[in-house]
Amino acid sequence: MSLFLVNAGLAGAAPGRSVKLISAELDKRKYGYFLLGFRPVRPGEKSTAGLPIMPLDMERSPSFLVSWRLTRLLKKRHAGLVHVFGTGSERKVLASALKAGVSLKAVSLGQSDSIAALRQSAAWLDALIVPTEGMKAVAVRGGFAEDSVEVVPPGIDFTDFETAKGCGLLRQVFAFGQDDFLVGVVGHLADRKTYQALINAAASLEKRARNLKIIVLGTGDLDLGGEGESAGRSTANVFYYLGFENEMSGVLGSLDAFVMYSHMEGLGVKIIQAMASELPVVAADIRGLPEVVVQEETGLLVPVRDSKALAGAVLKLYSDRAFGSRLSRSGREAVLARYSEEAAARKVVDFYERLAVRKGVKLA
């Protein structure tokens, strides 16, 4: 029995990174699979990534011919599961899968894909994979069975963050010394009470750790350096580095610790990126942040707007480098296991296996 991965929305494109990683996971588990619809190729041809691509041009061939070819191919290869990525040609793929007697039929949607576009095909589907709980709620309200909708958040490519460790970007910008301990802080600066708590914490730390430097990273009404500038003015031990979004890996790679400190943050991607960069982290104990930052296991949690607690947590990381290193290693392992692209691929294949068990189908 074979598994087929079909890119319905981008028939002329090469396989995306997520599909390649799913393919790699299928290889690990020794499942036979084929890729369809990415581009027209000759039988037996391999892509540059070495993936087995079957010849099917869904974009330029007449619909009836594509359907006939696909149905014949699925039967010939004893397809047990067809997984369609995106919308566009998914209806003709699912119709062919039905004709070929494929047991399991799934569609993955991206954040920009419309669930409404699947309304006509819903009855043909065994499973729908969506990136957020919000999209799952929309799908269930739209008639999909709750146990048929699986949430698999899009994985994060941590490659740049893993390789930027030791980058000297901020040390060069501010002429910091090698002995300076750099703490990056991200928060919504328009929140004046939280911002004031940060300044109070910085003042307290200045007296106890002379070479500890706090670099404020962010945007908002209180951006003292002006929106879009790379570096702003410094006050005591507080510095401002703005417009950093396009160089986040370099910024994180030049820090010694990272703080996500705002009552307005949810599950911030930046703290996940910081943990992937193997930085010890401090986070506000609010909303989704405790989902990833486990107290004294993968980081430190502090009450929001509590300057004394914030200063104490940062000082602990500054004073006890071995403790900070243990947190940073554990934090990195945790986010790679949960939020990486490889983790997302594992979740998809895990779902294949659970779906097969639920439907009484044996994947091979």
Secondary structure, 3 states (H helix, E strand, C coil): CEEEEEECCCCCCCCCHHHHHHHHHHHHCCCCEEEECCCCCCCCCECCCCCEECCCCCCCCCHHHHHHHHHHHHHHCCEEEEEEECCCCHHHHHHHHHHCCCCEEEEECCCCCCCHHHHHHHHHCCEEEECCHHHHHHHHHCCCCHHHEEECCCCECCHHHHHCCCCCHHHHHHCCCCCCEEEEEECCCCCHHHHHHHHHHHHHHHHHCCCEEEEEECCCCCCCCCCCCCECCCECCEEEECCCHHHHHHHHHCCCEEEECCCCCCCCHHHHHHHHCCCCEEEECCCCHHHHCCECCCEEEECCCCHHHHHHHHHHHHHCHHHHHHHHHHHHHHHHHHHEHHHHHHHHHHHHHHHHHHHCCCCC
